[in-house]
């Protein structure tokens, strides 16, 4: 595992208001204490690939409740570069062999696991045993059983667990959830979504053992999340089919394109497609009294064009990751639970598992418990 891990890993904040269809709507701010500022919690990034480098490290320069305090990598040269770039002391640099010693480091309060999904359980469990709170990047794991192990380990260690669902903190998605709660457009009963990009280079994302699957695990999870946000519910059943592969040699282990339908208890449905062979990023939810549509870059780091039956929707573009990590730090300091906790990650694995089973069998499959 040591050498293979090294191979695997080779690879401002929002303003106070937004204009939505000409109406001034306050954007929820992160919880702040009215008294003296709290000590910033120290975050260590485990796995220094592109996402950690290009998204999480910059986000941690914008956070109010926490800061980048350490890193974990199997590459000494990466550790040296991050130490230099972010003024990290040598005692806060770890590799995968000495990682468990982080238990004795008071500088580190939170570990953000940013490895391929199949490795999330190992490092989340080790982090929990070290007494550190944990964020696991999405998808939480590659099986429901592994999700259960991660949740149990964090509960046993009395540490908090969160999943890297950055979009829950984006104002456009928060508005979708508000519309669902307040029924402005009635219940959203018909939803459609398409998330895909053309994947051309070999990477762990096309290795089933590491990724757990193809675009459904990587991209389709955003469509699942959006449908659950729009309904405020978990689907009860799914149908699905995998489309014929245009590049079967490249996608020899995982699906290239998969279509699926989510069915909810109230009769709402979401028809979705996710692919590693076409470019798209859209989501639309319709109710009896109106609709809300992400017409471009629905799930990107900066959401693109959004419209509704009332007119264009415009919010300031936040750093989603800064909001996400800051919120988790506030959860730790205030004692509340994360809204994107381990149970949500487990829910999404239950749904993806059912979709894969439906695609395999051609049958309608109930979403398991």
JOJO-V422540 format. One record per residue. N is the residue number from 0. RES is the residue in one letter. OMEGA is omega in degrees with one decimal (* if undefined). Layout:
BEGIN
n: [N N]
res: [RES RES]
omega: [OMEGA OMEGA]
END
This chain:
BEGIN
n: [0 1 2 3 4 5 6 7 8 9 10 11 12 13 14 15 16 17 18 19 20 21 22 23 24 25 26 27 28 29 30 31 32 33 34 35 36 37 38 39 40 41 42 43 44 45 46 47 48 49 50 51 52 53 54 55 56 57 58 59 60 61 62 63 64 65 66 67 68 69 70 71 72 73 74 75 76 77 78 79 80 81 82 83 84 85 86 87 88 89 90 91 92 93 94 95 96 97 98 99 100 101 102 103 104 105 106 107 108 109 110 111 112 113 114 115 116 117 118 119 120 121 122 123 124 125 126 127 128 129 130 131 132 133 134 135 136 137 138 139 140 141 142 143 144 145 146 147 148 149 150 151 152 153 154 155 156 157 158 159 160 161 162 163 164 165 166 167 168 169 170 171 172 173 174 175 176 177 178 179 180 181 182 183 184 185 186 187 188 189 190 191 192 193 194 195 196 197 198 199 200 201 202 203 204 205 206 207 208 209 210 211 212 213 214 215 216 217 218 219 220 221 222 223 224 225 226 227 228 229 230 231 232 233 234 235 236 237 238 239 240 241 242 243 244 245 246 247 248 249 250 251 252 253 254 255 256 257 258 259 260 261 262 263 264 265 266 267 268 269 270 271 272 273 274 275 276 277 278 279 280 281 282 283 284 285 286 287 288 289 290 291 292 293 294 295 296 297 298 299 300 301 302 303 304 305 306 307 308 309 310 311 312 313 314 315 316 317 318 319 320 321 322 323 324 325 326 327 328 329 330 331 332 333 334 335 336 337 338 339 340 341 342 343 344 345 346 347 348 349 350 351 352 353 354 355 356 357 358 359 360 361 362 363 364 365 366 367 368]
res: [X X X X X X X X X X X X X X X X X X X X X X X X X X X X X X X X X X X X X X X X X X X X X X X X X X X X X X X X X X X X X X X X X X X X X X X X X X X X X X X X X X X X X X X X X X X X X X X X X X X X X X X X X X X X X X X X X X X X X X X X X X X X X X X X X X X X X X X X X X X X X X X X X X X X X X X X X X X X X X X X X X X X X X X X X X X X X X X X X X X X X X X X X X X X X X X X X X X X X X X X X X X X X X X X X X X X X X X X X X X X X X X X X X X X X X X X X X X X X X X X X X X X X X X X X X X X X X X X X X X X X X X X X X X X X X X X X X X X X X X X X X X X X X X X X X X X X X X X X X X X X X X X X X X X X X X X X X X X X X X X X X X X X X X X X X X X X X X X X X X X X X X X X X X X X X X X X X X X X X X X X X X X X X X X X]
omega: [-176.6 -177.4 -178.4 176.6 180.0 176.7 -178.4 -172.4 177.9 179.6 * -177.8 -169.9 175.1 -174.8 178.0 179.6 179.7 179.6 179.7 176.3 -178.8 179.8 -178.2 -179.3 175.3 -179.7 178.3 176.3 179.4 179.4 176.3 179.5 -178.6 -177.6 180.0 178.5 175.4 176.4 177.1 179.3 180.0 173.5 176.0 179.7 -173.4 -171.4 176.9 -173.4 -176.7 177.5 -175.8 -171.1 -176.1 -172.8 179.0 175.8 179.7 -178.3 172.6 -176.7 -174.4 -179.9 -173.1 -176.8 -178.2 174.1 -176.2 -178.3 179.0 178.6 -179.1 173.9 -176.9 -179.8 -178.7 176.2 179.0 -179.3 -179.3 -179.9 178.1 179.5 -175.4 -173.7 176.7 179.6 178.1 -176.9 -178.3 179.5 176.5 -176.1 168.6 -174.4 178.9 -177.6 -175.1 -175.0 177.2 178.5 177.5 -176.5 -175.5 -179.0 178.0 -173.8 177.8 -173.4 173.0 178.5 -177.0 -174.0 178.5 168.6 -172.5 -177.9 179.7 -179.4 -176.6 -178.4 -172.6 174.2 -179.5 178.1 178.6 179.5 178.7 176.3 177.1 -178.6 171.7 -169.8 165.0 173.9 175.3 179.9 -15.3 -172.7 -178.7 178.3 176.4 176.9 179.9 177.8 174.7 179.9 179.5 180.0 179.5 -178.5 -179.5 -179.6 177.2 -179.6 -178.9 -178.4 174.4 -178.7 180.0 177.4 179.1 -173.5 179.3 -175.7 -172.9 176.4 -176.8 176.5 -176.0 179.5 177.9 174.7 176.4 175.1 179.6 176.7 178.7 178.2 -177.7 -172.8 174.6 179.0 -179.6 -172.7 175.3 173.0 -174.2 -178.8 -179.3 175.0 179.1 179.8 178.6 179.5 169.3 -178.8 -177.8 -174.5 -175.7 -179.8 179.0 -177.1 -179.0 176.6 174.8 -173.0 -177.5 -177.7 -173.3 -177.3 -178.1 -177.0 -175.1 178.2 -179.4 -174.1 -172.1 -177.8 179.5 176.1 178.5 176.2 179.1 -177.2 179.3 177.9 175.4 -175.1 -179.1 -173.9 -173.8 175.0 178.3 -179.7 -178.6 -179.5 164.4 -175.9 167.7 177.2 178.9 177.8 -177.7 175.1 177.5 -174.3 179.4 -178.4 -179.5 -176.3 -176.0 -175.0 177.6 175.1 177.2 178.9 176.4 -179.5 177.1 175.4 178.8 -178.8 -173.4 -178.0 179.9 176.9 178.5 174.0 174.8 -172.3 174.6 176.5 -169.4 169.0 -178.1 167.7 -176.5 176.2 -178.7 -174.1 173.5 -179.2 178.1 -177.4 174.9 -177.9 -175.4 178.5 -178.5 -178.5 -170.3 169.7 -172.3 178.1 176.3 -176.8 -172.3 -179.2 179.3 169.8 -177.3 -176.4 -173.6 177.7 179.8 175.8 178.2 175.8 -177.9 -179.4 178.2 -177.5 173.7 169.1 -179.6 179.2 164.0 -173.6 -177.2 177.5 177.8 -178.3 -176.3 177.9 179.5 179.4 176.9 177.7 175.8 -179.3 -174.9 -177.9 179.2 179.5 -179.5 178.0 176.7 177.3 -175.5 -175.7 179.9 176.6 176.3 178.1 177.4 -176.9 174.8 174.3 -177.6 -179.5 177.2 178.8 179.2 178.5 178.9 178.4 178.9 -179.1 -172.5 -174.6 -177.6 170.8 -174.2 175.7 176.7 -175.4 -179.1 *]
END
